[in-house]
Amino acid sequence: MKKKSLCAMLMAVLMVISSLAGCQPSSSDSNSGSSGNASAQTRPTTNGKEENSLTMAVTDQVSTLDPELFTMQTEDTVIVQMYDPLFYVMNDGSIENVLLESYTENEDGSVDFVLKSGVQFHSGDTLTSEDVEYTLSRCENAPLCASVYAAVTMTIEDDTHFTWTFEGATFADLASYIQSMGIVNKSYCETILETPTDNLKFNEDGTGAYYLESVTDNGDVTLKRFEDYHGTASIDTLNFRYISGNTEMAFESGDLDYTVYTAANESVIQSYGNVTTASQALNSVVYIIVNCAEGMPTNDLRVRQAIAYCMNREEIMAIASNGAGTTAYNMATPLVNYYDDVCEHFDTNVETANDLLGQAGYSASNPVELTLICSSANVDWVAACEVIKEELEQSYFTVNIEEVSDSSRFFTGDYSLGMLSIGLTNQFSSYSTLFDTASGMNLAVYEEPDVLEAFAGITDEATAQNAMKVATESLAYIPIYYPTTYFAFDSDLNVGEFYTSVSAFLYKDFSWKE
C-alpha cells in the first residue's frame, strides 16, 4: 500500500489536536498544590476510599474507545488507562519505556526496539512485535499517529525485536506521536475488524492497567484494574461519570473525587478543608488566524500589525478563559524546546495602529472591513470575540462576528480573522504545518518563503528561536494566551503526575491515603 506524504499526515494531527487543545489540557511545566484550611467547611465525599474506586467526570459522551481513531480529549482520557504505548514522553522531554525493554538509535537514523517479555493483553494473549506492526498499520488515517505511519518502515526480527527506519522525519521528530500509539492485539482485532483501519468502537483488548467493564447508555464508563498488568496500579475501579452540567457543583456535592475547575471559582474550591488543589500550565496557545491571501486587506503586514496593536490580550484572556492563562506573544509556548522570549511584543497601542492603517490607506471614513469567525460551541470564546471587535473598532476597523458550528469554515478562506487553539509537540518545527500550503493546514494562506526556510533551518537553539521569531512576527497567526487549568482533589487522594504529552493523568499512579 502506498503511503501518504508526511505533510498530509501532519495535517490530520494538527486538526485533531487543535480541537482537543481547545477543550482540555495539553501540557505543563509545573504542578502547584495547596490544601484547604483545616477549620474551613468540608464537602461531602464519595465512597471512593472505602471502595478503592476513583470517580471523575467526562463532559462529552464517548463514541469510541479506539486508541488510534478517537477524536475527543474525553475519549483519550479513558483510552490511556487501557492501552499502553511503547513509551511516554515525560514532562521534561525524556522518554520512559512502557512496553519496551530498551531501544537503540543507530548511526543511520534507524532505531532497534526490544519489547518487554511476557506482557499480557487483557484477553491473556502475549504482546509480540506483530502487534506493534499491526498497530502501526492502523495509523494510516489516525488523527494522532498518522505521521508515524507515513514515515516509518518496520522490520521484525522476532517476537520481541524489531527495527524502524525513518523517511522524511527522525525518531526525535516523531517521539510525541509514537507515544500516542496505544498498542492493540492483532489477533483480537482481526476477529472484530474487516481491515485494520476500521473503528474498534467499544471492543477493547489493551495492555494497560485497566480494562473496560461497561459503557452505559447515558455515557458513564467503568474500568476495572487488570490483575495481570505488567506494571503497578492501586485503584481497583475507575468511574467516569458523564456530566452535562457543572462539574464543579458535582464535586462540591460529593459526586466526584476530583474535577477541573475555573480560575473564577478558585477561592470557592479552596475554601473546603478536605480538598487539595493544583494548577497546570498547558502546552497550547489560543490565537487569531489572519487571512493573508492576495487581495485581502490583511495581506498587508501593516494591517496585521495594526490588528495586533489593537488587541488587549489580558482583556481577551479574562473572558476567553476566565483569566486562567498567561498572555502570549509567541506562537511557541514556554514548554517548547529552545523557547525564549525573542518575539516582538505588540502591546496595546491604538495610536500606533491608526498610524499603520493610515500608511496603508485607511481612515475613519475608509475603515478595514473584517469578518471574525468563532465556534458557536465555545461560548467563552464567542464572548471574547465581542471584546476583540470592540478593541479593533477603536481604530479604523469594522468587524462582523460570525459563529460557525464546525471547523470546515476555517478551510474556506471566507473570513478575515478566526479564533482557534493549537497544541502540538515540544518541537517548534511541528508548527510548520501552519505555514506550509502543501500540508492543507495553511489556514492563514501565508505564502512568503521566509517562514518555511526558517523552519527548514532548525538545527539548534539559535535556529529554533529564529523560526519562532520569523513565524510569530509574520502575524499570519496572532497569539493571545497560553491556557492554564486547575484541579481539585479529595484530600485523601495521593495524586500522580499530570502527563503533558497525553493531556491526562494516568490513574494507575493514584492511590488512597492510609
Buried (B, 14 or more C-beta within 10 A) or exposed (E): EEBBBBBBBBBBBBBBBBBBBBBBBBBBBEBEEEBBEEEBEEBEBBEBBEBBBBBBBBBBBBBBBBBBBBBBBBBBBBBBBBBBBBBBBBBEBEBEBBBBEEBEEEEEBBBBBBBBEEBBBBEEBBBBBBBBBBBBBBBBEBBBBBBBBBBBEBEBEEBBBBBBBBEBBEBBBBBBBBBBBBBBBBBBBEEBBEEBBEBBBBBBBBBBBBBBEEBEEEBBBBBBBBEEBBBEBBBEBBBBBBBEEBBBEBBBEBBBBBBBBBBBBBEEBBBBBBBBBBBBBBBBBBBBBBBBEEEBBBBBBBBBBBBBBBBBBEBBBBBBBBBBBBBBBBBBBBBBBBBBEBBEEBEBBBEBBBBBBBEBEBEEEEBBEBBBBBBEEBEEBBEBBBBBBEBBBEBBBEBEBBBBEEBEBBEEBEBBBBBBBBBBBBBBBBBBBBBBEEBBBBBBBBBEEEBBEBBEBBEEEEBBBBBBBBBBBBBBBBBBBBBBBBBBBBBBBEBBEBBBBBBBBBBBBBBBEE
